[in-house]
Every structure is written in structure tokens, then in C-alpha cells.
Amino acid sequence: MPTALVTGGLGFIGSHLVKKLESENWYVRMFDRPIFDVTQKEGWKVFLYGHCHPDIDYVFHLAGHLDNYEKQTEYSKYIDINVKSVALMFEVIAEKQLPIKKIIVASSQSVYGEGFYELDVPKEEKEDDPLTPISMYGASKAAMEDILTTLGALHHIPVAALRYSIVLGAGQQYKDMDSRILPCFVEMAKMGEIITHEDGKQLRDFVNVHDVVDATFFAATLPNSDILNVGSGVATSVLEVAEYIAQKFGASEYSKYINIKVTHSGEKRINTARNQIMNIDKIRNLGWQPRFTWKDAVDEYIKNEGL
């Protein structure tokens, strides 16, 4: 029975991954706040080895810092949680010569920044594109990838950095009007109006959390180190998501019609790419395919929330 350590195992993607691993008969240990902190070496010692637990075969490092990245000025938090944590993990592994078979970490499409255009048309982001992050979050994920690949090679441990696109699904938490698009738009729809940033025509790759979990599990089965885009491979406008959610609530108790309006039309959000389109040919060629859609994710979220 393989043994996995999942950091951020109580979070949105992490909780889905834990269920997936357990369904595959893996033994899973979860490393998460508030009791343990990935920025503290002692936490890694507790979870990576112990007399009463089997050796860890695989590490899925999903814990990260993202909240309020447009407003957050405590930049060191991104370094501590997204970068330092990887270095601490390798320190413990190296000191104890732990027999880790593979380390998989959650990176982000944010490492690409604004990406590239051809005649004002956004191009698909590919793994070998130059990294030009425009936010502290993206910069910290790019730095994390460098630390991961360098230390993985140094200690002869296969590693994988998975650049997730925008993940949607059941279990996402609503925090405020700047939080994730799915819970945010659903909360707005309940009040009768969905407000989008910019003009709503920005293009994104929205991927179902079940596909993300499947791709993360799939990455553990690959023998070599790699950096992989994980998304749906389909470009969708923000407005299309808003319209679909509005339609879902249009015949509900909340409203006969959900109004959709745009704000700051033509004004680009700071620290956020206008368009981000993922190319997933690399992971497809390795044998993984997305099986769900972002609409499936919306439907499951609404059903699970009892709306």
C-alpha cells in the first residue's frame, strides 16, 4: 500500500485529493493548519518520518498562499509558504535520507504572467514559454519551481510541478467579492445580479477539480521529473461563466431573471493577466485527458451547496 503525505489536505483541492488517494487504497497522512505549519521545520519532521508510521512514498505539496493577492502587501508570506516550505521539506528529507519516490507540488498558470500575443490574439501558454509573472503569487510559484527542480535533481528524487489553471468545483469557499469566481458569482446570483471585472470578455481556462485531482494522481505514476500544465485546454470567457450561473438561478426562488453587468469596462485589473489560455498537449501526450467540464463543476457546486 503506497503511503502519501498531503499538505493542504483540508483545503479545496487537497480534500478532493485525499479522497481520491484513499479510494485507490493509499495510506494518507494530512499536514495542514492550524495545528501544523509548512513554514516550520518541526512540522515536516513530524509528518515525514516517525516511529509509529510507515515511510512516506509520495509527497503531494498543495499548501500555498494565495488569499487577497491583489491587495496583500505582506510579500514575505508568499516566500515563506510557497518557497521556504519546499526548502524545509528537502532539508528534512536530506537529513534523514528518506526514501521518497516522488514529490508533486501545486504550481500555477500565474507563472506565465500576461503571456504572449500574436496580432492581439492571446497564444496558448506552454511549459517551455519564458516565465514573466506579474504578481507576487506568480513570482513565488516560479521561485518554488526552481527550488523544487534544483533540489530534486541534487537528491535524485523525481519531482513534478503542476501548473494548475483556474480550478472550479464543490468545496470552494466564499470569502468576499474578490474570492474565487464560482462561489463569488453564485453569491451574486442569489442577490439577483452578477458583476464581472473588466468587460467580462477575458479568456480563461476553467478546469474541473476532479480533473485536477486525476492529473495530480497521474503525475505520481510518471517516473521522471517534469513541469506540466493542468487545465481543460479550452478557452472560456468570464462572461460565459456568469451567464451559465445566471441561467441556473433564473428560474429559482431567488429571481426570475439574474442581471449581469460589467464594471471598469476596458480597465485591466492589476496583477492579473487579461487572458490566460493553457496548452495541455504535454500531459495529454503522456496519457492523461480531462474528463469533466467547468459546467459540471458549477452544477456540482450548486447541488452540494443545496441551492
C-alpha positions as CSV (number, residue, x, y, z in Angstrom):
1,M,0.0,0.0,0.0
2,P,1.6,3.3,-1.1
3,T,1.9,6.0,1.6
4,A,1.3,9.7,0.8
5,L,1.8,12.9,2.6
6,V,-0.7,15.6,1.5
7,T,0.0,19.2,2.6
8,G,-3.1,21.4,2.5
9,G,-5.1,18.2,2.8
10,L,-8.0,20.1,4.4
11,G,-8.2,22.7,1.6
12,F,-10.3,22.7,-1.6
13,I,-8.1,20.7,-3.9
14,G,-6.3,18.8,-1.1
15,S,-9.5,17.4,0.4
16,H,-10.5,16.1,-3.0
17,L,-7.1,14.5,-3.5
18,V,-7.2,12.8,-0.1
19,K,-10.5,11.2,-1.1
20,K,-9.0,10.1,-4.4
21,L,-5.9,8.5,-2.8
22,E,-8.0,6.7,-0.2
23,S,-10.3,5.3,-2.9
24,E,-7.1,4.0,-4.6
25,N,-6.2,2.2,-1.3
26,W,-3.3,4.6,-0.4
27,Y,-2.4,5.3,3.2
28,V,-2.7,9.1,3.6
29,R,-1.3,11.5,6.1
30,M,-2.5,15.1,6.1
31,F,-0.3,18.0,7.0
32,D,-2.3,21.2,7.4
33,R,-3.0,24.2,9.6
34,P,-3.9,25.3,12.2
35,I,-2.1,22.6,14.2
36,F,0.9,22.2,11.9
37,D,2.6,24.8,9.7
38,V,4.6,24.1,6.5
39,T,6.8,27.0,7.3
40,Q,8.1,25.3,10.4
41,K,10.7,22.5,10.1
42,E,9.4,20.7,13.1
43,G,6.1,20.1,11.3
44,W,7.9,18.5,8.4
45,K,9.8,16.2,10.8
46,V,6.6,15.1,12.4
47,F,4.9,14.1,9.2
48,L,7.8,12.9,7.0
49,Y,9.0,10.3,9.5
50,G,8.0,8.8,12.8
51,H,8.3,5.6,14.7
52,C,4.6,4.8,14.6
53,H,4.1,5.5,10.9
54,P,5.2,3.9,7.6
55,D,7.7,5.6,5.4
56,I,6.3,8.3,3.1
57,D,6.5,7.2,-0.5
58,Y,5.0,10.3,-2.2
59,V,4.6,13.9,-1.1
60,F,1.8,16.0,-2.6
61,H,2.6,19.6,-1.5
62,L,-0.6,21.6,-2.2
63,A,-0.4,24.0,0.7
64,G,0.1,27.6,-0.6
65,H,-0.6,31.2,0.0
66,L,-3.0,33.0,-2.4
67,D,-5.5,35.0,-0.4
68,N,-6.1,38.6,-1.5
69,Y,-3.1,38.6,-3.7
70,E,-4.2,41.8,-5.3
71,K,-4.3,43.6,-2.0
72,Q,-1.8,41.7,0.0
73,T,1.5,43.6,0.8
74,E,2.9,41.1,3.2
75,Y,5.1,39.7,0.4
76,S,7.2,37.6,2.7
77,K,4.2,35.3,3.3
78,Y,4.4,34.2,-0.3
79,I,8.1,33.3,0.2
80,D,7.6,31.5,3.5
81,I,4.6,29.4,2.4
82,N,5.2,28.9,-1.3
83,V,9.0,28.8,-1.4
84,K,10.6,28.2,2.0
85,S,8.3,25.3,2.7
86,V,9.8,23.4,-0.2
87,A,13.4,24.0,1.1
88,L,12.4,22.9,4.5
89,M,10.9,19.7,3.2
90,F,14.1,18.8,1.3
91,E,16.2,19.7,4.4
92,V,14.3,17.0,6.4
93,I,14.4,14.5,3.5
94,A,18.2,15.0,3.1
95,E,19.0,14.9,6.8
96,K,17.1,11.6,7.3
97,Q,17.9,10.2,3.9
98,L,14.2,9.5,3.5
99,P,13.3,7.1,0.6
100,I,10.8,9.4,-1.1
101,K,9.7,8.1,-4.5
102,K,8.3,11.3,-5.9
103,I,7.3,14.8,-4.9
104,I,4.4,16.6,-6.6
105,V,3.7,20.2,-5.9
106,A,0.9,22.6,-6.9
107,S,2.2,25.4,-9.1
108,S,0.1,27.8,-11.1
109,Q,-0.5,29.3,-14.5
110,S,0.3,32.6,-12.8
111,V,3.9,31.9,-13.5
112,Y,3.3,32.9,-17.2
113,G,2.0,36.3,-16.3
114,E,0.3,38.1,-19.2
115,G,1.7,35.5,-21.6
116,F,2.2,36.2,-25.3
117,Y,0.0,37.6,-28.1
118,E,0.0,37.3,-31.9
119,L,-1.8,40.1,-33.7
120,D,-3.5,40.9,-30.4
121,V,-4.8,37.3,-30.1
122,P,-3.6,35.5,-26.9
123,K,-1.5,32.5,-27.5
124,E,-1.7,29.3,-25.6
125,E,0.7,29.1,-22.7
126,K,3.2,26.2,-23.0
127,E,5.6,24.8,-20.4
128,D,8.7,25.9,-22.3
129,D,7.5,29.6,-22.5
130,P,9.5,32.2,-20.6
131,L,8.1,32.9,-17.2
132,T,7.0,36.5,-16.7
133,P,4.9,36.7,-13.5
134,I,3.1,39.9,-12.8
135,S,2.0,39.2,-9.2
136,M,3.8,38.2,-6.1
137,Y,1.9,34.9,-6.1
138,G,3.1,34.1,-9.6
139,A,6.7,35.1,-8.7
140,S,6.7,32.9,-5.6
141,K,5.4,29.9,-7.6
142,A,8.1,30.4,-10.2
143,A,10.7,30.5,-7.5
144,M,9.2,27.4,-5.9
145,E,9.6,25.5,-9.1
146,D,13.3,26.5,-9.3
147,I,13.9,25.3,-5.8
148,L,11.9,22.1,-6.4
149,T,13.7,21.1,-9.6
150,T,17.2,22.0,-8.3
151,L,16.9,20.1,-5.0
152,G,15.1,17.2,-6.7
153,A,18.0,16.7,-9.1
154,L,20.5,17.2,-6.2
155,H,18.9,14.5,-4.1
156,H,17.9,12.2,-7.1
157,I,14.2,12.4,-6.3
158,P,11.8,12.7,-9.2
159,V,9.6,15.8,-8.9
160,A,6.6,17.3,-10.7
161,A,5.4,20.9,-10.7
162,L,1.8,21.1,-11.9
163,R,0.7,24.4,-13.2
164,Y,-3.0,24.4,-12.5
165,S,-5.3,26.7,-14.4
166,I,-8.4,28.1,-12.7
167,V,-9.9,25.2,-10.7
168,L,-13.7,25.1,-10.1
169,G,-15.7,22.6,-8.1
170,A,-17.6,21.6,-4.9
171,G,-16.0,22.7,-1.7
172,Q,-14.7,26.1,-2.8
173,Q,-15.2,28.7,-0.1
174,Y,-16.8,32.1,-0.5
175,K,-14.8,34.8,1.4
176,D,-15.6,38.1,-0.3
177,M,-16.4,39.6,-3.7
178,D,-12.8,39.2,-4.8
179,S,-12.6,35.5,-4.0
180,R,-12.9,32.6,-6.4
181,I,-15.1,33.1,-9.4
182,L,-17.5,30.2,-8.8
183,P,-18.5,30.9,-5.2
184,C,-18.4,34.6,-5.8
185,F,-20.7,34.5,-8.9
186,V,-23.1,32.2,-7.1
187,E,-23.4,34.5,-4.1
188,M,-24.0,37.4,-6.5
189,A,-26.7,35.4,-8.4
190,K,-28.5,34.7,-5.2
191,M,-28.8,38.5,-4.7
192,G,-30.1,38.9,-8.3
193,E,-27.1,40.5,-10.0
194,I,-23.7,39.2,-11.2
195,I,-21.0,41.8,-11.6
196,T,-17.9,40.9,-13.6
197,H,-14.5,42.6,-13.7
198,E,-13.4,44.4,-16.8
199,D,-15.7,43.7,-19.7
200,G,-16.2,40.0,-19.0
201,K,-14.6,39.0,-22.3
202,Q,-11.3,38.0,-20.7
203,L,-10.5,34.4,-21.6
204,R,-9.6,31.8,-19.0
205,D,-9.0,28.0,-18.8
206,F,-11.5,26.8,-16.2
207,V,-10.8,23.2,-15.1
208,N,-12.9,20.8,-13.0
209,V,-11.4,19.9,-9.7
210,H,-11.9,16.2,-10.4
211,D,-9.7,16.5,-13.5
212,V,-7.1,18.4,-11.4
213,V,-7.1,15.6,-8.8
214,D,-6.9,12.9,-11.5
215,A,-3.9,14.7,-13.2
216,T,-2.2,15.1,-9.8
217,F,-2.6,11.4,-9.1
218,F,-1.4,10.6,-12.7
219,A,1.7,12.7,-12.2
220,A,2.7,10.4,-9.3
221,T,2.8,7.5,-11.6
222,L,5.2,9.1,-14.1
223,P,8.8,8.0,-13.5
224,N,10.6,11.2,-14.4
225,S,10.7,14.8,-13.2
226,D,8.6,17.2,-15.2
227,I,6.7,20.5,-15.3
228,L,3.1,20.1,-16.6
229,N,0.2,22.4,-17.4
230,V,-3.0,21.1,-16.0
231,G,-6.2,22.5,-17.4
232,S,-9.1,21.8,-19.6
233,G,-7.4,23.0,-22.8
234,V,-10.5,25.1,-23.6
235,A,-10.7,28.9,-23.6
236,T,-13.8,30.3,-21.9
237,S,-14.8,33.9,-21.3
238,V,-15.7,35.1,-17.8
239,L,-19.0,36.4,-19.2
240,E,-19.9,32.8,-20.3
241,V,-19.4,31.5,-16.8
242,A,-21.5,34.4,-15.4
243,E,-24.3,33.7,-18.0
244,Y,-24.4,30.0,-17.2
245,I,-24.6,30.6,-13.4
246,A,-27.3,33.3,-14.0
247,Q,-29.3,30.8,-16.1
248,K,-29.1,28.2,-13.3
249,F,-30.7,30.7,-10.9
250,G,-33.0,32.3,-13.4
251,A,-35.9,30.0,-12.6
252,S,-35.1,29.7,-8.9
253,E,-36.7,31.2,-5.8
254,Y,-34.1,33.9,-5.9
255,S,-35.1,35.7,-9.0
256,K,-36.9,35.3,-12.3
257,Y,-34.0,37.0,-14.0
258,I,-30.4,37.5,-13.0
259,N,-29.0,40.8,-14.2
260,I,-25.4,40.7,-15.4
261,K,-23.3,43.8,-15.7
262,V,-19.7,44.7,-16.2
263,T,-17.6,47.2,-14.3
264,H,-14.5,49.1,-15.2
265,S,-15.0,48.2,-18.8
266,G,-11.7,48.4,-20.6
267,E,-9.8,48.9,-17.3
268,K,-7.5,46.0,-16.7
269,R,-7.2,44.5,-13.2
270,I,-3.8,45.0,-11.6
271,N,-1.6,41.9,-11.0
272,T,-3.9,39.8,-13.1
273,A,-3.5,38.7,-16.7
274,R,-6.1,39.8,-19.2
275,N,-6.2,36.4,-20.9
276,Q,-4.7,33.1,-19.9
277,I,-5.1,30.1,-22.2
278,M,-3.5,26.8,-21.3
279,N,-1.9,24.3,-23.7
280,I,-2.2,20.8,-22.2
281,D,-0.6,18.8,-25.1
282,K,2.3,17.8,-23.0
283,I,0.3,16.0,-20.3
284,R,-2.1,14.6,-22.9
285,N,0.8,13.1,-24.8
286,L,1.8,11.3,-21.6
287,G,-1.6,9.7,-21.3
288,W,-3.9,12.0,-19.3
289,Q,-7.1,13.5,-20.6
290,P,-9.7,15.8,-18.9
291,R,-13.0,14.0,-18.4
292,F,-15.2,16.7,-17.0
293,T,-16.2,20.3,-17.8
294,W,-16.4,23.6,-15.9
295,K,-20.1,23.4,-16.3
296,D,-20.1,20.1,-14.4
297,A,-18.1,21.8,-11.7
298,V,-20.7,24.6,-11.5
299,D,-23.6,22.1,-11.3
300,E,-21.9,20.0,-8.6
301,Y,-21.1,23.1,-6.5
302,I,-24.7,24.4,-6.7
303,K,-26.0,20.9,-5.8
304,N,-23.6,20.5,-2.9
305,E,-24.5,23.9,-1.5
306,G,-28.1,22.9,-1.6
307,L,-29.0,25.9,-3.8
